[in-house]
Every structure is written in structure tokens, then in C-alpha cells.
Amino acid sequence: MLTQANPKLPMRNKAVTREYYISQLGFKQFGSDAHEEYLMMQKDNVQLHFFLFTQLNLTENYGQVYLRTDDIDGFYQWLLNNNTAIHPNGKLILKPWGQKEFSVLDPDNNLLTFGQGV
């Protein structure tokens, strides 16, 4: 039986990725920092994993993750108060399929979409 999914996304610089997820999105580092080529971040019950890809071309990165939340309005406001850049085409909006969503791009052009059913 499946119990969890932990998406793996590319990163060009571990320190930059770690700092962004901590300071801009409120994640914490999870697990060991012993491996320079791998990073695990966690917020609440969600983990995102990152692998080092120094040659990553930002215009060719299509990494995407959809993250569900139970307080989309509160989290969105927290990000705005924290001066976290929201994707220009991803402002908080109610979608026709009944999800309230918004998106951000991390430093490596990974698209994170946050959503909540309404």
C-alpha cells in the first residue's frame, strides 16, 4: 500500500535552495546534511527532495509539484507578508474545477502550485 510521495526536484546550488525554502516558504531541513548532492526539506507533513544538477538550464526545467493545503488563504497571506514572489500568472484564484490555487517558482524554476478544494 502506498503511504507517501516525496517529489524529487533538481537544484543547482544546495545552499541557495535550502535558504529559499526556509526563508521564503517556511520549510525546515529534514534528515542528514551529510550528502552535498541531496537535500530534503519538510513543511508540516510534506517533504520535497532535491538532487544536485549544476548544469540545469532554467529555460528547460519543467519540474512541477502540486501541494494541497487546508488553509490556502492564510498561507497565501503569510507568503505575501514574507515578500515571497508569487508567479505572475499564478495569483490566488478559484479555478473552474473547484480548487483555489496559486503558484511560485523556486530559484531553479521548479513550479510549486498550492491548492485547496472549496
Protein Blocks (a to p, Z undefined) as FASTA:
>chain_A
ZZbdcdddddfblklmmmmmmmmnopacehjfkbmkbccddehjbccdddddfkbcfklc
ccdcddddfblmlmmmmmmmnopacdfklcccddfkopacdddddfkopacdddddZZ
